């Protein structure tokens, strides 16, 4: 492998994980240099957390330890406030039966819906301003998109990109250096057919359906073959550059526990991690991060120290 192939080496954590003290020191000691604040609920969970003493101290300490700070989250519930439905249902998604419904995502063919999403994206990012000009405001997790007559011919990736492009345009009015993640994940593994990412939308690849006891390059596993084909298609569409990012799950106790608590110990396969990193580097990725959700005080008490040092060493090009 190349020496230190990855310029950005991260972990993505949720507020409760920061009950485990010393995350900034632990990450810095492991050679990691980006913390991603994540939430399963929406941006307001993070803004509320950062108003608490623990939250505020965490952000200050990550900065003191020299880490970049980013915020990665599903956000449409808050970018198009659901309370607007009663007044203006046309902003919202049409379901399979032809009914506008307030649940999940929006109608991305409706200009006002995109305008409201853009305005709220700026508002959210004023409170959650990354140190990297990189913004991650994803669509609702695994949820359906619009089936109105104008949207029906657009697949999930098309509808996601229409929204992502609108978020980018709005953010650039406020931060001219803004870049926004185009998340290739789950339903958006199927490439867009009609919409293309605007300049400033970067590829973020998150292969949630894969196995972690076999390298992603093992195409005998159907989910791996699908993810690899999707990645190649995505590289064609988004192009590969220094901004593209892998968002993995090697360290994600929540994913490995089926999102149940208590979390199981992270299954650790250093040879798989090494092979994955080599193939990601070969594709051109220079930024790699992993969820580390549920690596909290409870995890430490049950399982001892999570393999953060080994993960960091692998990202630096050493042995996992
Ligand atoms: Zn629509």
Boltz pocket constraint, residues with backbone or C-beta under 6 A from the ligand:
constraints:
  - pocket:
      binder: B
      contacts: [[A, 92], [A, 93], [A, 94], [A, 106], [A, 107], [A, 108], [A, 109], [A, 110], [A, 146], [A, 147], [A, 148], [A, 149], [A, 150], [A, 151], [A, 152]]
      max_distance: 6.0
